[in-house]
Amino acid sequence: MRTRALLLGFSLAVATACTEVGAPTGEGYQELPADQVLSGATHVFTSNGLRSAVGVFDSVFVFTDSSVYHLRGVNLTMYDETGRQTSTVTSRRGSMNVATDAMVAEGNVVLVTSDLQKIETELLHYDPTTRRVWSDVETRRTVEGRVQIGDAFSADDQFTRVVIQNPRGEVPGIRIR
């Protein structure tokens, strides 16, 4: 009986301790310093040997044990196969996979196309290999002053085909509930 009581007490102590442990990013958490910090960096994205985009970043944080660069102050200009500018993207921060050049823009993301469509979201993915742009979070699209809000969006990087998921609002030529 005494052994059972001790075992029960020990189990309760362990369970209580497990629920009281703070998250690893709690008070006192500090990010590890980057191995390299680049200021005012430019990166040219290519697809099949052609320039598909040019990124200019306020800061790039490089960690030697990671294949992802962490970006601050993102300014990305996308181009079509003929070299014509198709859009610009700005955001507070982002990340870029070094091996694939796939990029994610985060925080106040604003995309403006050459025909002045405006897409606003908090998270935007860009894959230069597939020449695709998308967001899996709420997106606001403005075309000729008309607003359409959706749960997500997907488009080719030339914005000839833009798909808004669960759209609300209206865009010219298309009336939506």
Buried (B, 14 or more C-beta within 10 A) or exposed (E): EEEEEEEEEEEEEEEEEEEEEEEEEEEEEEEEEBEEEBEEBEBEBEBEEEBBBBBEBBBBBBBEEBEBBBBBBBBBBBBBEEEEEBBBBBBBBBBBBEEEBBBBBBEEBBBBBBEEBBBBBBBBBBBBEEBBBBBBEBBBBBBEEBBBBBBBBBBBBBBEEBEBBEBEBBBEEEEEE
